[in-house]
Every structure is written in structure tokens, then in C-alpha cells.
Amino acid sequence: VQLLESGGGLVQAGGSLRLSCAASGFTFSSYIMSWYRQAPGKEREFVATISSNGAETNYADSVKGRFTISRDAARNTMYLQMNSLKPEDTAVYYCNAYRQLLLRKNDYWGQGTQVTVSS
């Protein structure tokens, strides 16, 4: 199982970035996919999630209206389009894949990609 994030970097406030999470080693279309982030000295926090079929999405209040989560089943890839970035969006962004079948849970994490927003 592998989740490989990419697309992070340094951007000025007000700019945009698109993160990607390439998945392999599991049935991508069966998993809820999510983005989390962790800023220095803070706990990891939820950013956005998308259902296994892509029909439903949910966002943290702090990113609603600025970030868009999506997934491409043909490419086994999830995306996070981040617009109107703010310095407080600076964090390491992690990709997560989750599935629960009856009592069995599968929960996978990527290694993270750094996003730095300068003021």
C-alpha cells in the first residue's frame, strides 16, 4: 500500500496550489479519501474528505469556499485544489485512505507534503 503526496511548495498569500495523492496497492474506489494537515506545534487536523464514489464531500470550516477536494478513479489519484491561500494554511498536508467493512478497518497514510504560505 502506498499513498504518495505531491504538489506542495512555497506560495505567497492569495496564491494557489494543487496537491495530488497517488494511491496504489489497494482498491482505491472502495475507500473514503481525506486530506489532513499538521502545522508546527499543533495537532493534526481534518481538512477535507470525499466519499468512495466521489459524490459527497465535506470540508473544515477554515477551508470552505477556498479548497476543493476531488478524485480520479481512472488514475487512482485524489486532489486538493487550494485557492486564496493564507499564512495559516502553512502545514504538512497528509493524504488518508479509510475503509470499514463490518468490524475490519483499513486506515492508510501518506508521508506528507509541505505547504508554506508567505505573507
Residue, then its C-alpha position, 0 to 999 in steps of 0.5 A: v500500500q502506498l499513498l504518495e503526496s505531491g504538489g506542495g511548495l512555497v506560495q505567497a498569500g492569495g496564491s494557489l496550489r494543487l496537491s495530488c495523492a497517488a494511491s496504489g496497492f489497494t482498491f482505491s474506489s472502495y475507500i473514503m479519501s481525506w486530506y489532513r494537515q499538521a502545522p508546527g506545534k499543533e495537532r493534526e487536523f481534518v481538512a477535507t474528505i470525499s466519499s468512495n464514489g466521489a459524490e459527497t464531500n465535506y470540508a473544515d470550516s477554515v477551508k470552505g469556499r477556498f479548497t476543493i477536494s476531488r478524485d480520479a478513479a481512472r488514475n487512482t489519484m485524489y486532489l486538493q485544489m487550494n485557492s486564496l491561500k493564507p499564512e495559516d494554511t502553512a502545514v504538512y498536508y497528509c493524504n488518508a485512505y479509510r475503509q470499514l467493512l463490518l468490524r475490519k478497518n483499513d486506515y492508510w497514510g501518506q508521508g506528507t507534503q509541505v505547504t508554506v504560505s508567505s505573507 
